[in-house]
Amino acid sequence: MGAADRLDSLGQTESWEGVRAVVAGFGVSGFAAADNLLHLGADVTALDESASGKEEKAELLEVLGASIRLEQGATAVLPDDVDVLVTSPGWRPDAPLLAQAHARGVPVWGEVELAWRLRHPEHAAPWLAVTGTNGKTTTVQMLDAILRAAGLRSVAAGNVGLPLVEAVMDPTPYDALAVELSSFQLHYTRSMAAESAAVLNLAEDHLDWYAGGWAGDADPMTAYAADKGRVYEGVQRACVYNVADPATERLVREADVQDGARAIGFTLGMPGVGMVGLVEDILVDRAFIEERGTSAAELCTVADLASPAPHFVADALAAAALARAHGVSQQAVRDGLRAFRPDAHRIAVVAEHEGVTWVDDSKATNPHAAQSSLQAHDPVVWIAGGLAKGARFDDLVRTVRDRLRGVVLLGRDRGVVAEALARHAPDVPVIDVDAGETGAEQAPMERVVEAAATLARPGDTVLLAPGCASMDLFASYADRGEQFAAAVRRRTGQH
């Protein structure tokens, strides 16, 4: 039997000797895939268009026997005699290397698919998977905190935290994995069957990735939603969905799940039977208790959470539902959520000065995330703009226009936001900060903060929730948030 014919029978305890694997992309997940495939005995070739920051890891794998090509043009041609191509998640299916693999019938896996196949047959940790347009990282980190509070060996993995291949190959088994999955990762996943899974919400994002014809006749939003829905395939216990977002429930209804799997809704309103939700300021469970037809079990209060923002409470409910489906106690849910603190650049108060609160939510990189953040503040001076990734802002502006004191725009696609404001909130003052403006002595974010200060009044919140990606002007959303925070502290004297 040839190596290609053996692929579906190979796992962590088998030898991969003779399997010729190409790894496309040498980032964090690509390195983890190449390293572990090499460890299992495969012949590994790793390709990327740049060696920047990757030299040390490349040298290590070359010493161990891998072939590494990190240079411009390295990914133009798929090598001969390839049995499997493992792709980094950001690569579109019409990228030359992937298109050639499809044309030649070479299987294309993502790192998530590889990790699922490499789970240990005797002690495979269950996966509790989370996807959605917004809130994935917060929910997964909340879930990990809850699992740890229950005394379980857990880790946040996947699109956040540890690469999944490293998690499943850890010689000390985990009790459970809190897994964040992007639509890109799910696109290249076929055989995964999570114990429980959640789709938090669906809104326009990454539509540029799905455009261009490779998805066939499906419009980009439909293709994006379909990839999100893959997370429910084969679920064993619970498909957690957002009651306020009917599209997530539709994905549950369309999924092919295992017998006995339940649909569990989460809601910021009063929960029905089989849901988790809010009774006044108490997070309650009406899904995983015996008396769910007539009563609800208290999990924690809104005051126990790091933020009362509605989207933050919704994330907590989704994490609680996944944990309760796994059998975690009410007390562990409460203790985990009480202990959790969000990452930097997620609804982080930077300063309070002269009655104005300055908030960094640079992680709000699409309109849906920005809308959730804006709805937690009123009145607000909104800082927006960057790379829109094909998204539109009309629905957002219609929803939040009555909250807006003013808007400061920055970044390459700020015109997209400006047009939506002109259509739906023409009376809201807008200041356009052109980063390419000649003769400007201040850095762009310094000018943004100065502009926002001219609009804000005591009682207002100045909110950096750009609704766009950051890479037009900044190294990352974290860099954008740090520059904002530094500029705010300089202006307010709060060093």
N, C-alpha and C positions, 0 to 999 in steps of 0.2 A: 504494500500500500504506500503510495507516494505521500509526501509531506502535506500537500494540499488536501488530500483525502482524509488525513488524520486530524485536521484542524478542529472539527467539532467534538472530538473525543479528548482533546488535550485540556489539562487544567494545571493546578499548582503542583500536584503530586506526580505528574508525568514528565518524561523528558521531551523537550522540544527540539532535540538534535535533528538537524536536517531541514528544519523549517526556516525559510528565507523570509525575513520580515523587514519591511521598510517602514520607518517612522517618519512621518511628515510633520515638521515643526519641532523645534528643540527648546521649547519653553519648559515650564515646570512639569506639566503633564507629559510632554514628549520625552523629557529626560527620564521620568519615572517609568514610562513604558519601555524605553530602550534599555534601561538598566536592568529591569526585572526580566525582560525577555532574554537578555544576555545571560543572566543568572540561571535561567531555565534551560539554557543550551541552544537557543536559536541563533542563527546567523543574522546579525542586525546591521542594517544600514540606516543612518539617521541623516536627514536632509533639511536644510533651512537656508533662507536667503541672506542671513547675517550671522556673524560670529560674535557680535557685540555682547559682552557680559556672559558669554557661554563657553569661553575658551577653557577654563579649568575643568568643567564637567566633560567637555569634549575630549580633553587629554586623558582624563580618567578612563572613559569608556574605550578609547583607542588602545590604551594599555591592556584592557581586558579583552580586546579582540574585535571590537566593533569598527565598522567603517563609517567615518563621520565626514560629511561635506557641508560646510557652513559658509556659503559664498553666493554672490549674486549669480543666478542662473542654475543653481544646484537643484531646484525643484521643477525644472522645465521638462525633464524626461524621466519617466519611470524606468528604473533598471530592468534588465531582462531577468527572467527566472525568479519572479516574486510570487510567494505563496499567500501573503497577507499584507495589506497596507493599513497601518495604524495612524490615523490622522488627528492632529490637534483640532479642537472644536471650532475654532474661528474660521477654518478653511471651508470655502463654499464648494459644493459638489461639482461646479463647473471649473474649478481650478485645474490647470493642465495635468498635474500628477493624478488627481482623483478621477478626472474624465478618462485618462488613459487606463486607469485601473478598471473602471466600469466597462470600457470597451473590450478589455482583455479578459473580463470575467474574474478579476482578482477581488476577493472579499475586502471591503473597506470597513474597518472597525474604528470607533472612537476609543479613547482611554477608558470610558465607562464600560463599554462592551467588553473590552479586554479584562477589566477588573472583575466584572461579573463572572466571566469564565474562569478566573483564577481564584475564586473563593475556595477555601479548604473544604473538602467533601465531608469531613467529620465535625468541624466546628465553625461553620460559616455564620458570621454575625448577620442578623436580620438588618435589612436596609429600611429606614424610615425616610422617605424621599420627599423633597419639597421643590416645587417649581412655581412659576408665575412671573408676571412682568415686574412686580415690585414686592419687596419685603422678604425675599428668599433668605438672604444672609441673616437678617435679624431673627427670622423664624427658626432657622436651623441652629443658630447659636443659642436661642432660648431653649429649643428642644434638647440640645446637648447639655445645657445647664440643668434641666429637669432630670434627664437620665442620670447625670452624675449625682444629683441630690438623692436619687433613689438607690445610690450605691453601685450603679452599673459602670463598667469600664466602657466609656463611650468616646467618640471623637467626631468633630465636625469635619466633613470630607467632601470632596468633589469640586464644585465650582468655588468653594471657600475652604480654607484650612488645608488639610492633608490631601495629596492626590489619592484617588481611590485605589489605584494599584498598590501604593505603599500601605494603605490601610488593610487591604485584604491579605497582603503578603507578610504582615507583621507576625513574627513568631509567637508573640503573646496574643492570643485571640481577644478581640473585642466582644463585649456582650451585645452591643448594638452600634450601628452607624447612623448618625444624623447627616443625611446626604443632600446637598444642594445641587440641583441640576438646571443648566440653562437649556434653552431651546436648541442651541447648537449641539450640545452634548447629547440631548435626546434624539436629535436627527440621526445620529450615527449609532444608536442603540437599538438592538433587536430582541435580545433574549432576556433582558432584565425583568424580574418580577419582584417588586418591592413587597415587604410585609404590609406596609401602609404607605399611602402617598397623598399629597395635597397639591392642588393647583390654587394658589392664593387669589389670583385675579388675572384678567386678560385685557390688555390695552395695547395700542400701537407702540411697537418698539422693534428695532432691528429689521424694519421692513426693507431696507436697502439690501440686506443679506438675502432676502427671499425674492427679490426682483431679478429680472434678467432672463426669464424664460426657462431656467433649468427645472422649476417646479411644475412645468406643464401648464395646464389651463387654469390652475388654481391661482386666485389672487393672493398677493403676499400675506395679507392678514389671515386668510384661511389656512395657508401653508404653515404659518407661524403657530396658529392655534392647534393644528393637527400635531405638530411636533410636541407642544406642551402636553397634549392629551396622551402621548405615549407613556407618560409616567404612571398612568392608571392600569396599563396592560398587565394582566397576570397578578394584580394585587390580591393578597391573601386575606387581609383583615378589614381594612377601612380605606375607603376613598373619601378624603376630606375635601369639601368644596365650600365656596363662598356664597352664602344665601343671597347676598346683595349683587352678585355677578352671575346671572343665569347661564352665561356661556360656560362657566366652570361646571355647573351641574349637567349641562348637555354633554360635556366631555365624559363625565362619569357614566351617563346613560349609554354612551356609544362604546364604552370600553369593554373588552372581553376579560372579565375578572374570574377569580377562582370561586367555587361554590362556597357560600357562607360569608363572602365579603360584603360589608355594609357601606351604605352611603351616609356620611356624617356631615351635616352642615354646621358652619360657624356663622354667627350673626351678632351684630352690635345691638340687636333688639332682643325681645323676649324669645328664648329658644323654644321651638316645638319639640315634641318627642323625637329622640334620635339626633339631637343637636346639642351644641354648646353655645352659650351666649351670655347676655347680661340681664340681670335683674337689678334695676337701679345701678348701684356702683359695685356690684358683686359679679365676678365671673363664675358661671355655674355650668354644671354637667347634667344634661338630660339624655345622655346617650349610653353611658357605661355603668349605670347603676340599676339595681333590680327594680326599684320603684319609679322608673322614669316616666311611667304613665301618669303619675299623680304628684311627683315631687322633683326637686332638683338638688344636687349636691354642690355645696360651695367649694370653689377651687382657691380663689384669692380675691382680693379687692383691687379696684383700679389704683388705689393709693399704694398698693404693694409694688406697682410697676414703676420703672424708671421714668416713664412719661405717660400722661393721660391722653396723648394724641390719639385720635380714633384709629389711625392705621397701625399704631403701635399696639393698641389693645386687640385689634383684629389679629395681628401676628401672634400675640400671646395665646389667643383662643385656638388658633390653628395648631400651634406647638403643643398646647395642652391636649387637643384632640388626638394627635398622633401618639403622644406619650400615654394617654389613657388607653388607647387601642392596644398598646404594647403591654398593658397591665400595670402601669405605674400608679402609685397611690395618690390620693388627693393631696396629702401632706407634701409629697415630693414635688408635685406640680407647684404648690404654693412656695415651697422653699427655693426651688430652682428659679422661679420667676422673680422672687424677691431679690435673689442674689445677682440676677443678670443686669449688666450694663451694656448699652449699645456701643458699637465701634465709634471711633472718631468720625466726624463729618456726617453723622446721622442725627438730625435734630439736636445738635449740640449748642447750648447757650454759650456764646463767646464772651459777651459783656452785657452789663446793664448800666446805662449812663444817661443821666438827665432825663429819665423816664422812658428811654428807648431801649428795647431789648434786641440784641444782635444775635441771630441764629444761623449756624452753619449746617446746611443740609446739602452739601455738595454732592452727596451720593444719590440725590434725586436726578438721575440722568435721562429721564424721559418724562413726557407730559403727565402720565398717570401718577408717577411718584411725586412730581411737583404739585399736582392737584391735591393729593393726600396731605402734603405738608402745608399747603396754603390754607386748607380747610381747618387746620388746627390753630390758626392765628387770625386775628381780626381786631383792628385794621392792620394792613401789612404793606410795607414797601418791598416789592418783589424784585430780586435780582435774577435775571434770566438770560439764556442764550448760550451758544456753543455750537456743537455739531448735532443737528436735529435727527440724523439717521433716517430721513424720509418721513418722520412723524409730523402730524398737524396739531395745531394748538387751539382750534376753534372751540371745541367742547370744553376745554380747560377754562378758557377766558370767559365763556358764557356762564360757567358754573361759579367762578370766583370773583367776577368783576365788581360786585358790591362790597367786597372786602378790601379792594385795592386802593391804597392811598396814592400810590404811584409805582412806576416801573422803571428800573434801570436795565438797559440791554447791552450785552457784550457778546463778542464772538462772531464766528463766520456766518452762522445762519440766524443771526438776530433779526434779520428782516422777516423771516417766517413768523416769528413771534409778534413783531411790530404789525404785520398785516392782520393777524388775528385780533390784536388789540384795536386797530383802526376800525375793523368791521363790527366788533361786539362791545367795545368799551372805549368809544371815541373821546369821552370826557376825562379819562384817566391820564394824568400827566406822565409823559414818557421821556426819559433822557437816554440818548444813544451815545454810548462810549465806544468810539471807533479805535480799536487797538492799533490800527495802522496809521493813525493820524500823525502827520508830520509836525515836528516841533514840540510834541508833547514831552515834557520833562519827567512826568510821573509814570510809574509802571501802571499798566491797565487796571489792576485791582485797586491800587491807591485811588485812581480817579473814580472807579465804581463806588467805593466807600464814601468818598467826598460827595458824589452826586446823590447817593442814598441819604446822606445826612441832611442835604438841603430839602429833601422831601418829607423826612420823618418828623412827627410831632410827639410830644409826651404821650405815653400810652400805646404807641405803635410798636410793631415788630419789624425790623429789617431782616428779611429772609433770603439767604442765598439758597435757592432751590431751582437750579438752572433749567431743568427739563431737557437738558441736552448733555451729550458727552463733552469731554474736556480737552481732547487732544489737539484742538486747533491752536490753543494758546498755552496749555499747561501740560505737564508730563503725565498727569493722571487726575482723577477727581480728588484724590487726597492732596496733591500739590495745589490744586485750585482752592480747596478748603483751607489749607495752611496759609496760603497767600492772603486769602480773605481775613482769616483770624488775625494774622500779623498786622494787616492794614487797620483792622478795627481797633486792635489794642494800641497801636500807635496814635490813632486819632482820639481815642477815649482816655489815653494815659494809663491804661490798665495793663502794665507789662507783666 
